Amino acid sequence: MTYIIAEPCVGVKDASCIDVCPVDCIYADDGDDMYYIHPEECIDCAACEPVCPVTAIFAEEDVPAEWNSYTDLNYKYFDVER
């Protein structure tokens, strides 16, 4: 399992999640409009989830149905298969 960042992060990019991640698995380039969690580096510690000010981070199996496309988006960002 991994954590997924969904739609509420778009345009916000608050770095609170990066500050608490013990394995530095949250990434974004300057041109990206949101952050992404690397599914192979995430250790499922959930440290990022409660600090997100816009409630954009979910355990993969808990991503709301309306944001399911963000699961694929996170995997594709790192060119990793689900």
Secondary structure, 3 states (H helix, E strand, C coil): CCEEECHHHCCCCCCHHHHHCCCCCEECCCCCCCCEECCCCCCCCCCCHHHCCCCCEEEHHHCCHHHCHHHHHHHHHCCCCC
